[in-house]
Amino acid sequence: MLYYELPIFKSSYDLAIELFNFSKKLPRDFKYMIVQDLKKEKSFVVIAILKDLLLVCENLIIMT
């Protein structure tokens, strides 16, 4: 299974799209501050998903 087929990845991607669409309505200066924070948080979410996926793969290898 590829990472982009995981339900958690799809959900987090959908959330990112919703946040992007919402941010279009914000004032420019406020949007810049929020977007910078969201970029950092997005990276943490992606890293956490990939770490969990690697852990699952390692466990599958050990079990076989």
N, CA, C, O and CB atoms as a CASP TS submission, in Angstrom:
PFRMAT TS
TARGET T0000
AUTHOR 0000-0000-0000
METHOD Language model
MODEL 1
PARENT N/A
ATOM      1  N   MET     1       0.846  -1.182   0.000  1.00  0.00           N
ATOM      2  CA  MET     1       0.000   0.000   0.000  1.00  0.00           C
ATOM      3  C   MET     1       0.889   1.241   0.000  1.00  0.00           C
ATOM      4  O   MET     1       1.851   1.335   0.762  1.00  0.00           O
ATOM      5  CB  MET     1      -0.961   0.000   1.224  1.00  0.00           C
ATOM      6  N   LEU     2       0.556   2.165  -0.847  1.00  0.00           N
ATOM      7  CA  LEU     2       1.312   3.413  -0.937  1.00  0.00           C
ATOM      8  C   LEU     2       0.781   4.424   0.077  1.00  0.00           C
ATOM      9  O   LEU     2      -0.379   4.358   0.482  1.00  0.00           O
ATOM     10  CB  LEU     2       1.238   3.994  -2.368  1.00  0.00           C
ATOM     11  N   TYR     3       1.637   5.355   0.480  1.00  0.00           N
ATOM     12  CA  TYR     3       1.248   6.305   1.520  1.00  0.00           C
ATOM     13  C   TYR     3       0.016   7.106   1.153  1.00  0.00           C
ATOM     14  O   TYR     3      -0.791   7.424   2.026  1.00  0.00           O
ATOM     15  CB  TYR     3       2.383   7.243   1.809  1.00  0.00           C
ATOM     16  N   TYR     4      -0.150   7.442  -0.118  1.00  0.00           N
ATOM     17  CA  TYR     4      -1.289   8.272  -0.504  1.00  0.00           C
ATOM     18  C   TYR     4      -2.588   7.473  -0.598  1.00  0.00           C
ATOM     19  O   TYR     4      -3.649   8.041  -0.859  1.00  0.00           O
ATOM     20  CB  TYR     4      -1.009   8.947  -1.831  1.00  0.00           C
ATOM     21  N   GLU     5      -2.511   6.182  -0.391  1.00  0.00           N
ATOM     22  CA  GLU     5      -3.718   5.351  -0.344  1.00  0.00           C
ATOM     23  C   GLU     5      -4.239   5.189   1.086  1.00  0.00           C
ATOM     24  O   GLU     5      -5.340   4.680   1.290  1.00  0.00           O
ATOM     25  CB  GLU     5      -3.434   3.974  -0.952  1.00  0.00           C
ATOM     26  N   LEU     6      -3.461   5.616   2.063  1.00  0.00           N
ATOM     27  CA  LEU     6      -3.861   5.486   3.463  1.00  0.00           C
ATOM     28  C   LEU     6      -4.990   6.457   3.788  1.00  0.00           C
ATOM     29  O   LEU     6      -4.955   7.611   3.360  1.00  0.00           O
ATOM     30  CB  LEU     6      -2.660   5.732   4.394  1.00  0.00           C
ATOM     31  N   PRO     7      -5.992   6.003   4.542  1.00  0.00           N
ATOM     32  CA  PRO     7      -7.102   6.891   4.909  1.00  0.00           C
ATOM     33  C   PRO     7      -6.636   8.140   5.672  1.00  0.00           C
ATOM     34  O   PRO     7      -7.178   9.225   5.459  1.00  0.00           O
ATOM     35  CB  PRO     7      -8.110   6.127   5.754  1.00  0.00           C
ATOM     36  N   ILE     8      -5.650   8.001   6.547  1.00  0.00           N
ATOM     37  CA  ILE     8      -5.182   9.156   7.317  1.00  0.00           C
ATOM     38  C   ILE     8      -4.525  10.188   6.406  1.00  0.00           C
ATOM     39  O   ILE     8      -4.656  11.390   6.634  1.00  0.00           O
ATOM     40  CB  ILE     8      -4.195   8.712   8.409  1.00  0.00           C
ATOM     41  N   PHE     9      -3.826   9.728   5.385  1.00  0.00           N
ATOM     42  CA  PHE     9      -3.203  10.655   4.447  1.00  0.00           C
ATOM     43  C   PHE     9      -4.275  11.392   3.652  1.00  0.00           C
ATOM     44  O   PHE     9      -4.187  12.602   3.447  1.00  0.00           O
ATOM     45  CB  PHE     9      -2.242   9.908   3.497  1.00  0.00           C
ATOM     46  N   LYS    10      -5.288  10.651   3.206  1.00  0.00           N
ATOM     47  CA  LYS    10      -6.365  11.282   2.439  1.00  0.00           C
ATOM     48  C   LYS    10      -7.097  12.316   3.289  1.00  0.00           C
ATOM     49  O   LYS    10      -7.422  13.404   2.812  1.00  0.00           O
ATOM     50  CB  LYS    10      -7.355  10.221   1.922  1.00  0.00           C
ATOM     51  N   SER    11      -7.355  11.972   4.551  1.00  0.00           N
ATOM     52  CA  SER    11      -8.053  12.908   5.445  1.00  0.00           C
ATOM     53  C   SER    11      -7.221  14.158   5.703  1.00  0.00           C
ATOM     54  O   SER    11      -7.742  15.273   5.677  1.00  0.00           O
ATOM     55  CB  SER    11      -8.388  12.225   6.775  1.00  0.00           C
ATOM     56  N   SER    12      -5.939  13.972   5.950  1.00  0.00           N
ATOM     57  CA  SER    12      -5.091  15.135   6.215  1.00  0.00           C
ATOM     58  C   SER    12      -4.931  15.996   4.962  1.00  0.00           C
ATOM     59  O   SER    12      -4.833  17.219   5.058  1.00  0.00           O
ATOM     60  CB  SER    12      -3.713  14.686   6.725  1.00  0.00           C
ATOM     61  N   TYR    13      -4.906  15.374   3.809  1.00  0.00           N
ATOM     62  CA  TYR    13      -4.818  16.133   2.556  1.00  0.00           C
ATOM     63  C   TYR    13      -6.097  16.946   2.341  1.00  0.00           C
ATOM     64  O   TYR    13      -6.039  18.115   1.959  1.00  0.00           O
ATOM     65  CB  TYR    13      -4.576  15.180   1.355  1.00  0.00           C
ATOM     66  N   ASP    14      -7.250  16.319   2.589  1.00  0.00           N
ATOM     67  CA  ASP    14      -8.522  17.029   2.456  1.00  0.00           C
ATOM     68  C   ASP    14      -8.586  18.216   3.417  1.00  0.00           C
ATOM     69  O   ASP    14      -9.071  19.290   3.061  1.00  0.00           O
ATOM     70  CB  ASP    14      -9.700  16.073   2.715  1.00  0.00           C
ATOM     71  N   LEU    15      -8.094  18.011   4.632  1.00  0.00           N
ATOM     72  CA  LEU    15      -8.071  19.099   5.605  1.00  0.00           C
ATOM     73  C   LEU    15      -7.166  20.234   5.130  1.00  0.00           C
ATOM     74  O   LEU    15      -7.503  21.408   5.282  1.00  0.00           O
ATOM     75  CB  LEU    15      -7.602  18.584   6.973  1.00  0.00           C
ATOM     76  N   ALA    16      -6.031  19.885   4.561  1.00  0.00           N
ATOM     77  CA  ALA    16      -5.113  20.909   4.046  1.00  0.00           C
ATOM     78  C   ALA    16      -5.779  21.733   2.942  1.00  0.00           C
ATOM     79  O   ALA    16      -5.599  22.949   2.882  1.00  0.00           O
ATOM     80  CB  ALA    16      -3.819  20.254   3.511  1.00  0.00           C
ATOM     81  N   ILE    17      -6.540  21.081   2.079  1.00  0.00           N
ATOM     82  CA  ILE    17      -7.249  21.790   1.007  1.00  0.00           C
ATOM     83  C   ILE    17      -8.313  22.721   1.599  1.00  0.00           C
ATOM     84  O   ILE    17      -8.465  23.858   1.151  1.00  0.00           O
ATOM     85  CB  ILE    17      -7.902  20.779   0.023  1.00  0.00           C
ATOM     86  N   GLU    18      -9.048  22.236   2.604  1.00  0.00           N
ATOM     87  CA  GLU    18     -10.064  23.078   3.249  1.00  0.00           C
ATOM     88  C   GLU    18      -9.421  24.298   3.898  1.00  0.00           C
ATOM     89  O   GLU    18      -9.943  25.408   3.790  1.00  0.00           O
ATOM     90  CB  GLU    18     -10.848  22.271   4.302  1.00  0.00           C
ATOM     91  N   LEU    19      -8.291  24.097   4.572  1.00  0.00           N
ATOM     92  CA  LEU    19      -7.604  25.224   5.202  1.00  0.00           C
ATOM     93  C   LEU    19      -7.104  26.214   4.161  1.00  0.00           C
ATOM     94  O   LEU    19      -7.169  27.425   4.370  1.00  0.00           O
ATOM     95  CB  LEU    19      -6.438  24.729   6.057  1.00  0.00           C
ATOM     96  N   PHE    20      -6.612  25.711   3.056  1.00  0.00           N
ATOM     97  CA  PHE    20      -6.155  26.588   1.978  1.00  0.00           C
ATOM     98  C   PHE    20      -7.310  27.446   1.460  1.00  0.00           C
ATOM     99  O   PHE    20      -7.161  28.656   1.290  1.00  0.00           O
ATOM    100  CB  PHE    20      -5.545  25.760   0.828  1.00  0.00           C
ATOM    101  N   ASN    21      -8.456  26.820   1.210  1.00  0.00           N
ATOM    102  CA  ASN    21      -9.616  27.566   0.715  1.00  0.00           C
ATOM    103  C   ASN    21     -10.108  28.580   1.741  1.00  0.00           C
ATOM    104  O   ASN    21     -10.503  29.688   1.378  1.00  0.00           O
ATOM    105  CB  ASN    21     -10.748  26.607   0.352  1.00  0.00           C
ATOM    106  N   PHE    22     -10.086  28.208   3.022  1.00  0.00           N
ATOM    107  CA  PHE    22     -10.498  29.127   4.077  1.00  0.00           C
ATOM    108  C   PHE    22      -9.547  30.318   4.165  1.00  0.00           C
ATOM    109  O   PHE    22      -9.981  31.451   4.371  1.00  0.00           O
ATOM    110  CB  PHE    22     -10.561  28.399   5.424  1.00  0.00           C
ATOM    111  N   SER    23      -8.257  30.059   4.008  1.00  0.00           N
ATOM    112  CA  SER    23      -7.263  31.129   4.168  1.00  0.00           C
ATOM    113  C   SER    23      -7.362  32.188   3.078  1.00  0.00           C
ATOM    114  O   SER    23      -6.865  33.300   3.254  1.00  0.00           O
ATOM    115  CB  SER    23      -5.868  30.542   4.173  1.00  0.00           C
ATOM    116  N   LYS    24      -7.991  31.864   1.964  1.00  0.00           N
ATOM    117  CA  LYS    24      -8.153  32.847   0.892  1.00  0.00           C
ATOM    118  C   LYS    24      -8.992  34.038   1.356  1.00  0.00           C
ATOM    119  O   LYS    24      -8.862  35.136   0.816  1.00  0.00           O
ATOM    120  CB  LYS    24      -8.801  32.193  -0.337  1.00  0.00           C
ATOM    121  N   LYS    25      -9.850  33.823   2.352  1.00  0.00           N
ATOM    122  CA  LYS    25     -10.759  34.860   2.826  1.00  0.00           C
ATOM    123  C   LYS    25     -10.127  35.764   3.893  1.00  0.00           C
ATOM    124  O   LYS    25     -10.713  36.783   4.258  1.00  0.00           O
ATOM    125  CB  LYS    25     -12.013  34.220   3.379  1.00  0.00           C
ATOM    126  N   LEU    26      -8.951  35.409   4.392  1.00  0.00           N
ATOM    127  CA  LEU    26      -8.329  36.151   5.481  1.00  0.00           C
ATOM    128  C   LEU    26      -7.570  37.374   4.959  1.00  0.00           C
ATOM    129  O   LEU    26      -7.150  37.399   3.803  1.00  0.00           O
ATOM    130  CB  LEU    26      -7.385  35.241   6.267  1.00  0.00           C
ATOM    131  N   PRO    27      -7.395  38.394   5.823  1.00  0.00           N
ATOM    132  CA  PRO    27      -6.568  39.535   5.434  1.00  0.00           C
ATOM    133  C   PRO    27      -5.130  39.088   5.156  1.00  0.00           C
ATOM    134  O   PRO    27      -4.651  38.118   5.743  1.00  0.00           O
ATOM    135  CB  PRO    27      -6.591  40.618   6.534  1.00  0.00           C
ATOM    136  N   ARG    28      -4.468  39.782   4.285  1.00  0.00           N
ATOM    137  CA  ARG    28      -3.150  39.370   3.803  1.00  0.00           C
ATOM    138  C   ARG    28      -2.117  39.208   4.926  1.00  0.00           C
ATOM    139  O   ARG    28      -1.415  38.198   4.959  1.00  0.00           O
ATOM    140  CB  ARG    28      -2.645  40.376   2.798  1.00  0.00           C
ATOM    141  N   ASP    29      -2.008  40.167   5.836  1.00  0.00           N
ATOM    142  CA  ASP    29      -0.994  40.079   6.888  1.00  0.00           C
ATOM    143  C   ASP    29      -1.278  38.944   7.859  1.00  0.00           C
ATOM    144  O   ASP    29      -0.362  38.241   8.285  1.00  0.00           O
ATOM    145  CB  ASP    29      -0.911  41.392   7.647  1.00  0.00           C
ATOM    146  N   PHE    30      -2.542  38.766   8.209  1.00  0.00           N
ATOM    147  CA  PHE    30      -2.921  37.673   9.105  1.00  0.00           C
ATOM    148  C   PHE    30      -2.708  36.336   8.409  1.00  0.00           C
ATOM    149  O   PHE    30      -2.242  35.375   9.023  1.00  0.00           O
ATOM    150  CB  PHE    30      -4.394  37.818   9.558  1.00  0.00           C
ATOM    151  N   LYS    31      -3.046  36.280   7.139  1.00  0.00           N
ATOM    152  CA  LYS    31      -2.898  35.055   6.363  1.00  0.00           C
ATOM    153  C   LYS    31      -1.431  34.612   6.338  1.00  0.00           C
ATOM    154  O   LYS    31      -1.140  33.423   6.463  1.00  0.00           O
ATOM    155  CB  LYS    31      -3.423  35.261   4.926  1.00  0.00           C
ATOM    156  N   TYR    32      -0.529  35.549   6.181  1.00  0.00           N
ATOM    157  CA  TYR    32       0.894  35.204   6.125  1.00  0.00           C
ATOM    158  C   TYR    32       1.339  34.519   7.415  1.00  0.00           C
ATOM    159  O   TYR    32       2.037  33.506   7.370  1.00  0.00           O
ATOM    160  CB  TYR    32       1.742  36.463   5.874  1.00  0.00           C
ATOM    161  N   MET    33       0.935  35.074   8.575  1.00  0.00           N
ATOM    162  CA  MET    33       1.325  34.491   9.860  1.00  0.00           C
ATOM    163  C   MET    33       0.737  33.092  10.019  1.00  0.00           C
ATOM    164  O   MET    33       1.435  32.167  10.434  1.00  0.00           O
ATOM    165  CB  MET    33       0.871  35.393  11.022  1.00  0.00           C
ATOM    166  N   ILE    34      -0.529  32.938   9.695  1.00  0.00           N
ATOM    167  CA  ILE    34      -1.200  31.644   9.832  1.00  0.00           C
ATOM    168  C   ILE    34      -0.598  30.619   8.881  1.00  0.00           C
ATOM    169  O   ILE    34      -0.375  29.469   9.260  1.00  0.00           O
ATOM    170  CB  ILE    34      -2.704  31.788   9.569  1.00  0.00           C
ATOM    171  N   VAL    35      -0.340  31.028   7.670  1.00  0.00           N
ATOM    172  CA  VAL    35       0.201  30.096   6.673  1.00  0.00           C
ATOM    173  C   VAL    35       1.581  29.605   7.100  1.00  0.00           C
ATOM    174  O   VAL    35       1.900  28.431   6.910  1.00  0.00           O
ATOM    175  CB  VAL    35       0.278  30.769   5.281  1.00  0.00           C
ATOM    176  N   GLN    36       2.393  30.469   7.664  1.00  0.00           N
ATOM    177  CA  GLN    36       3.714  30.033   8.125  1.00  0.00           C
ATOM    178  C   GLN    36       3.587  28.962   9.200  1.00  0.00           C
ATOM    179  O   GLN    36       4.313  27.968   9.176  1.00  0.00           O
ATOM    180  CB  GLN    36       4.519  31.226   8.662  1.00  0.00           C
ATOM    181  N   ASP    37       2.673  29.160  10.140  1.00  0.00           N
ATOM    182  CA  ASP    37       2.448  28.158  11.186  1.00  0.00           C
ATOM    183  C   ASP    37       1.905  26.858  10.600  1.00  0.00           C
ATOM    184  O   ASP    37       2.324  25.771  10.997  1.00  0.00           O
ATOM    185  CB  ASP    37       1.480  28.701  12.245  1.00  0.00           C
ATOM    186  N   LEU    38       0.984  26.967   9.667  1.00  0.00           N
ATOM    187  CA  LEU    38       0.404  25.768   9.058  1.00  0.00           C
ATOM    188  C   LEU    38       1.434  24.971   8.267  1.00  0.00           C
ATOM    189  O   LEU    38       1.390  23.741   8.256  1.00  0.00           O
ATOM    190  CB  LEU    38      -0.754  26.150   8.151  1.00  0.00           C
ATOM    191  N   LYS    39       2.347  25.650   7.616  1.00  0.00           N
ATOM    192  CA  LYS    39       3.392  24.952   6.873  1.00  0.00           C
ATOM    193  C   LYS    39       4.233  24.093   7.814  1.00  0.00           C
ATOM    194  O   LYS    39       4.571  22.954   7.492  1.00  0.00           O
ATOM    195  CB  LYS    39       4.286  25.956   6.123  1.00  0.00           C
ATOM    196  N   LYS    40       4.565  24.645   8.971  1.00  0.00           N
ATOM    197  CA  LYS    40       5.344  23.886   9.953  1.00  0.00           C
ATOM    198  C   LYS    40       4.558  22.674  10.449  1.00  0.00           C
ATOM    199  O   LYS    40       5.083  21.562  10.508  1.00  0.00           O
ATOM    200  CB  LYS    40       5.737  24.785  11.141  1.00  0.00           C
ATOM    201  N   GLU    41       3.298  22.901  10.803  1.00  0.00           N
ATOM    202  CA  GLU    41       2.468  21.820  11.334  1.00  0.00           C
ATOM    203  C   GLU    41       2.222  20.744  10.280  1.00  0.00           C
ATOM    204  O   GLU    41       2.202  19.555  10.599  1.00  0.00           O
ATOM    205  CB  GLU    41       1.132  22.374  11.841  1.00  0.00           C
ATOM    206  N   LYS    42       2.038  21.148   9.044  1.00  0.00           N
ATOM    207  CA  LYS    42       1.814  20.195   7.964  1.00  0.00           C
ATOM    208  C   LYS    42       2.995  19.248   7.849  1.00  0.00           C
ATOM    209  O   LYS    42       2.821  18.046   7.648  1.00  0.00           O
ATOM    210  CB  LYS    42       1.580  20.925   6.633  1.00  0.00           C
ATOM    211  N   SER    43       4.172  19.782   7.974  1.00  0.00           N
ATOM    212  CA  SER    43       5.372  18.946   7.895  1.00  0.00           C
ATOM    213  C   SER    43       5.389  17.922   9.014  1.00  0.00           C
ATOM    214  O   SER    43       5.754  16.768   8.789  1.00  0.00           O
ATOM    215  CB  SER    43       6.637  19.808   7.953  1.00  0.00           C
ATOM    216  N   PHE    44       5.001  18.326  10.216  1.00  0.00           N
ATOM    217  CA  PHE    44       4.978  17.391  11.339  1.00  0.00           C
ATOM    218  C   PHE    44       3.972  16.266  11.103  1.00  0.00           C
ATOM    219  O   PHE    44       4.237  15.115  11.450  1.00  0.00           O
ATOM    220  CB  PHE    44       4.646  18.128  12.637  1.00  0.00           C
ATOM    221  N   VAL    45       2.826  16.592  10.519  1.00  0.00           N
ATOM    222  CA  VAL    45       1.806  15.582  10.249  1.00  0.00           C
ATOM    223  C   VAL    45       2.310  14.573   9.222  1.00  0.00           C
ATOM    224  O   VAL    45       2.157  13.365   9.399  1.00  0.00           O
ATOM    225  CB  VAL    45       0.509  16.244   9.754  1.00  0.00           C
ATOM    226  N   VAL    46       2.903  15.074   8.163  1.00  0.00           N
ATOM    227  CA  VAL    46       3.420  14.181   7.117  1.00  0.00           C
ATOM    228  C   VAL    46       4.517  13.285   7.675  1.00  0.00           C
ATOM    229  O   VAL    46       4.543  12.088   7.387  1.00  0.00           O
ATOM    230  CB  VAL    46       3.957  14.997   5.920  1.00  0.00           C
ATOM    231  N   ILE    47       5.414  13.842   8.462  1.00  0.00           N
ATOM    232  CA  ILE    47       6.492  13.052   9.057  1.00  0.00           C
ATOM    233  C   ILE    47       5.927  11.982   9.978  1.00  0.00           C
ATOM    234  O   ILE    47       6.400  10.845   9.964  1.00  0.00           O
ATOM    235  CB  ILE    47       7.464  13.957   9.829  1.00  0.00           C
ATOM    236  N   ALA    48       4.928  12.324  10.775  1.00  0.00           N
ATOM    237  CA  ALA    48       4.319  11.344  11.680  1.00  0.00           C
ATOM    238  C   ALA    48       3.653  10.209  10.904  1.00  0.00           C
ATOM    239  O   ALA    48       3.757   9.049  11.301  1.00  0.00           O
ATOM    240  CB  ALA    48       3.292  12.027  12.590  1.00  0.00           C
ATOM    241  N   ILE    49       2.978  10.528   9.812  1.00  0.00           N
ATOM    242  CA  ILE    49       2.341   9.498   8.985  1.00  0.00           C
ATOM    243  C   ILE    49       3.404   8.566   8.404  1.00  0.00           C
ATOM    244  O   ILE    49       3.247   7.346   8.433  1.00  0.00           O
ATOM    245  CB  ILE    49       1.506  10.145   7.845  1.00  0.00           C
ATOM    246  N   LEU    50       4.470   9.135   7.884  1.00  0.00           N
ATOM    247  CA  LEU    50       5.525   8.311   7.280  1.00  0.00           C
ATOM    248  C   LEU    50       6.229   7.442   8.322  1.00  0.00           C
ATOM    249  O   LEU    50       6.563   6.290   8.046  1.00  0.00           O
ATOM    250  CB  LEU    50       6.550   9.202   6.569  1.00  0.00           C
ATOM    251  N   LYS    51       6.457   7.989   9.518  1.00  0.00           N
ATOM    252  CA  LYS    51       7.079   7.188  10.582  1.00  0.00           C
ATOM    253  C   LYS    51       6.193   6.009  10.954  1.00  0.00           C
ATOM    254  O   LYS    51       6.682   4.890  11.110  1.00  0.00           O
ATOM    255  CB  LYS    51       7.354   8.055  11.827  1.00  0.00           C
ATOM    256  N   ASP    52       4.903   6.249  11.094  1.00  0.00           N
ATOM    257  CA  ASP    52       3.984   5.163  11.426  1.00  0.00           C
ATOM    258  C   ASP    52       3.923   4.127  10.314  1.00  0.00           C
ATOM    259  O   ASP    52       3.854   2.927  10.580  1.00  0.00           O
ATOM    260  CB  ASP    52       2.591   5.714  11.700  1.00  0.00           C
ATOM    261  N   LEU    53       3.947   4.582   9.085  1.00  0.00           N
ATOM    262  CA  LEU    53       3.940   3.654   7.955  1.00  0.00           C
ATOM    263  C   LEU    53       5.189   2.791   7.962  1.00  0.00           C
ATOM    264  O   LEU    53       5.106   1.585   7.731  1.00  0.00           O
ATOM    265  CB  LEU    53       3.832   4.415   6.631  1.00  0.00           C
ATOM    266  N   LEU    54       6.349   3.389   8.224  1.00  0.00           N
ATOM    267  CA  LEU    54       7.593   2.625   8.298  1.00  0.00           C
ATOM    268  C   LEU    54       7.552   1.612   9.432  1.00  0.00           C
ATOM    269  O   LEU    54       8.034   0.490   9.278  1.00  0.00           O
ATOM    270  CB  LEU    54       8.784   3.562   8.480  1.00  0.00           C
ATOM    271  N   LEU    55       6.985   1.992  10.561  1.00  0.00           N
ATOM    272  CA  LEU    55       6.865   1.085  11.693  1.00  0.00           C
ATOM    273  C   LEU    55       5.985  -0.105  11.340  1.00  0.00           C
ATOM    274  O   LEU    55       6.308  -1.243  11.683  1.00  0.00           O
ATOM    275  CB  LEU    55       6.301   1.819  12.908  1.00  0.00           C
ATOM    276  N   VAL    56       4.884   0.150  10.661  1.00  0.00           N
ATOM    277  CA  VAL    56       3.991  -0.932  10.236  1.00  0.00           C
ATOM    278  C   VAL    56       4.717  -1.855   9.268  1.00  0.00           C
ATOM    279  O   VAL    56       4.602  -3.076   9.371  1.00  0.00           O
ATOM    280  CB  VAL    56       2.708  -0.363   9.580  1.00  0.00           C
ATOM    281  N   CYS    57       5.457  -1.288   8.336  1.00  0.00           N
ATOM    282  CA  CYS    57       6.202  -2.095   7.366  1.00  0.00           C
ATOM    283  C   CYS    57       7.254  -2.946   8.060  1.00  0.00           C
ATOM    284  O   CYS    57       7.427  -4.116   7.718  1.00  0.00           O
ATOM    285  CB  CYS    57       6.865  -1.196   6.315  1.00  0.00           C
ATOM    286  N   GLU    58       7.958  -2.374   9.032  1.00  0.00           N
ATOM    287  CA  GLU    58       8.956  -3.136   9.775  1.00  0.00           C
ATOM    288  C   GLU    58       8.317  -4.290  10.519  1.00  0.00           C
ATOM    289  O   GLU    58       8.860  -5.394  10.550  1.00  0.00           O
ATOM    290  CB  GLU    58       9.698  -2.235  10.749  1.00  0.00           C
ATOM    291  N   ASN    59       7.159  -4.035  11.123  1.00  0.00           N
ATOM    292  CA  ASN    59       6.469  -5.098  11.857  1.00  0.00           C
ATOM    293  C   ASN    59       6.008  -6.197  10.908  1.00  0.00           C
ATOM    294  O   ASN    59       6.047  -7.374  11.267  1.00  0.00           O
ATOM    295  CB  ASN    59       5.267  -4.530  12.631  1.00  0.00           C
ATOM    296  N   LEU    60       5.580  -5.840   9.721  1.00  0.00           N
ATOM    297  CA  LEU    60       5.179  -6.858   8.750  1.00  0.00           C
ATOM    298  C   LEU    60       6.362  -7.706   8.322  1.00  0.00           C
ATOM    299  O   LEU    60       6.235  -8.919   8.150  1.00  0.00           O
ATOM    300  CB  LEU    60       4.538  -6.209   7.530  1.00  0.00           C
ATOM    301  N   ILE    61       7.500  -7.075   8.151  1.00  0.00           N
ATOM    302  CA  ILE    61       8.696  -7.811   7.753  1.00  0.00           C
ATOM    303  C   ILE    61       9.120  -8.777   8.863  1.00  0.00           C
ATOM    304  O   ILE    61       9.487  -9.921   8.594  1.00  0.00           O
ATOM    305  CB  ILE    61       9.846  -6.834   7.418  1.00  0.00           C
ATOM    306  N   ILE    62       9.066  -8.310  10.098  1.00  0.00           N
ATOM    307  CA  ILE    62       9.445  -9.158  11.234  1.00  0.00           C
ATOM    308  C   ILE    62       8.488 -10.348  11.356  1.00  0.00           C
ATOM    309  O   ILE    62       8.915 -11.453  11.690  1.00  0.00           O
ATOM    310  CB  ILE    62       9.450  -8.336  12.549  1.00  0.00           C
ATOM    311  N   MET    63       7.227 -10.133  11.093  1.00  0.00           N
ATOM    312  CA  MET    63       6.225 -11.185  11.247  1.00  0.00           C
ATOM    313  C   MET    63       6.349 -12.251  10.155  1.00  0.00           C
ATOM    314  O   MET    63       5.910 -13.382  10.361  1.00  0.00           O
ATOM    315  CB  MET    63       4.825 -10.581  11.226  1.00  0.00           C
ATOM    316  N   THR    64       6.928 -11.923   9.014  1.00  0.00           N
ATOM    317  CA  THR    64       7.011 -12.887   7.918  1.00  0.00           C
ATOM    318  C   THR    64       8.257 -13.703   7.963  1.00  0.00           C
ATOM    319  O   THR    64       8.467 -14.558   7.103  1.00  0.00           O
ATOM    320  CB  THR    64       6.929 -12.195   6.611  1.00  0.00           C
TER
END
